């Protein structure tokens, strides 16, 4: 699996993160990733009712802002939230934005251990840690 280009943690800029999260579609993508963990790009956007090219645009904007990490495995691209990087750079920002938007999942409550967040297992099933 190879990662697509994205900014290093120390290069993530607050203005770019806020610009990316200001779009309602991108905010819904981030909320879904915060809820269920890593997904294919299609799974992350299929509930939004947008065209594939529009979804690709939103995924790219989130990746270039440093909000998500995109990895490619064969023909599939997997997208995951860079929660640890964002929390290290801007503590509490993501939780505050998700709470204010009303899209905050229970798994992102303050003080929750990173291992408590849902992830996809190697078999594609939802698991923990």
C-alpha positions as CSV (number, residue, x, y, z in Angstrom):
1,X,0.0,0.0,0.0
2,X,1.4,3.4,-0.9
3,X,0.4,6.8,0.6
4,X,-0.4,9.7,-1.6
5,X,1.4,13.0,-1.0
6,X,0.2,14.9,2.1
7,X,1.7,17.4,4.4
8,X,3.9,16.3,7.3
9,X,2.4,16.9,10.7
10,X,4.5,20.0,11.4
11,X,3.5,21.4,8.0
12,X,-0.3,21.2,8.6
13,X,-1.6,24.8,8.6
14,X,-4.6,25.9,10.7
15,X,-6.0,28.1,7.9
16,X,-5.9,25.1,5.4
17,X,-7.6,22.8,7.9
18,X,-10.3,25.3,8.6
19,X,-10.8,26.0,4.9
20,X,-11.2,22.2,4.2
21,X,-13.6,21.8,7.1
22,X,-15.7,24.8,6.2
23,X,-17.3,22.9,3.4
24,X,-20.4,20.9,4.6
25,X,-19.7,17.9,2.3
26,X,-16.1,17.6,3.6
27,X,-17.3,18.0,7.2
28,X,-19.7,15.1,6.7
29,X,-16.8,13.0,5.2
30,X,-14.7,13.8,8.3
31,X,-17.6,13.0,10.7
32,X,-18.1,9.7,9.0
33,X,-14.4,8.8,9.2
34,X,-14.4,9.9,12.9
35,X,-17.3,7.4,13.4
36,X,-16.3,4.4,11.5
37,X,-12.5,4.7,10.9
38,X,-10.7,3.9,7.6
39,X,-12.9,3.5,4.5
40,X,-12.4,3.4,0.8
41,X,-12.9,6.7,-0.8
42,X,-16.2,5.5,-2.3
43,X,-17.4,4.3,1.1
44,X,-16.5,7.6,2.7
45,X,-18.7,9.6,0.2
46,X,-21.4,7.2,-1.1
47,X,-24.0,8.5,1.4
48,X,-23.6,12.1,0.2
49,X,-25.2,11.7,-3.2
50,X,-22.4,13.6,-5.1
51,X,-20.8,12.6,-8.4
52,X,-17.5,10.6,-8.3
53,X,-15.5,13.6,-9.6
54,X,-16.9,15.9,-6.9
55,X,-16.1,13.3,-4.2
56,X,-12.6,13.0,-5.5
57,X,-12.2,16.8,-5.3
58,X,-13.4,16.8,-1.7
59,X,-11.1,13.9,-0.7
60,X,-8.2,15.7,-2.4
61,X,-8.9,18.9,-0.6
62,X,-9.0,17.1,2.8
63,X,-5.7,15.3,2.0
64,X,-3.9,18.4,0.9
65,X,-5.0,20.2,4.0
66,X,-3.6,17.4,6.2
67,X,-7.0,16.3,7.5
68,X,-6.9,12.8,6.0
69,X,-4.4,10.3,4.9
70,X,-5.0,8.5,1.6
71,X,-3.4,5.2,0.8
72,X,-3.7,3.3,-2.5
73,X,-3.8,-0.5,-2.7
74,X,-4.3,-1.7,-6.2
75,X,-7.2,0.2,-7.7
76,X,-8.7,1.1,-4.3
77,X,-7.9,4.2,-2.3
78,X,-8.4,4.1,1.4
79,X,-9.0,7.3,3.4
80,X,-8.5,7.8,7.2
81,X,-8.7,10.7,9.5
82,X,-5.3,12.1,10.7
83,X,-6.7,12.5,14.2
84,X,-3.5,12.0,16.1
85,X,-1.6,14.5,13.8
86,X,-4.4,17.1,14.1
87,X,-4.6,16.7,17.9
88,X,-0.9,17.0,18.2
89,X,-0.9,20.2,16.0
90,X,-4.1,21.8,17.2
91,X,-5.4,20.1,20.4
92,X,-9.1,19.8,20.7
93,X,-9.8,21.5,17.3
94,X,-11.3,18.5,15.5
95,X,-13.6,17.6,18.5
96,X,-14.7,21.2,18.8
97,X,-15.6,21.4,15.1
98,X,-17.4,18.1,15.1
99,X,-19.3,19.1,18.3
100,X,-20.3,22.5,16.9
101,X,-21.5,20.9,13.7
102,X,-23.6,18.4,15.4
103,X,-21.7,15.6,13.7
104,X,-19.6,14.5,16.6
105,X,-19.7,10.7,17.1
106,X,-19.6,9.1,20.6
107,X,-16.2,7.5,19.9
108,X,-14.5,10.9,19.8
109,X,-15.4,12.0,23.4
110,X,-12.6,13.8,25.1
111,X,-10.3,11.5,27.0
112,X,-11.1,8.5,24.8
113,X,-8.0,6.5,24.1
114,X,-6.8,6.2,20.5
115,X,-7.3,2.5,20.7
116,X,-11.0,3.0,21.5
117,X,-11.6,4.5,18.0
118,X,-13.0,2.1,15.4
119,X,-10.7,0.9,12.6
120,X,-11.0,-1.6,9.8
121,X,-9.2,-4.8,10.4
122,X,-7.1,-6.5,7.6
123,X,-10.2,-8.5,6.7
124,X,-12.2,-5.3,6.2
125,X,-14.4,-5.8,9.3
126,X,-14.8,-3.1,11.9
127,X,-12.7,-3.5,15.0
128,X,-11.0,-1.5,17.7
129,X,-7.4,-0.2,17.9
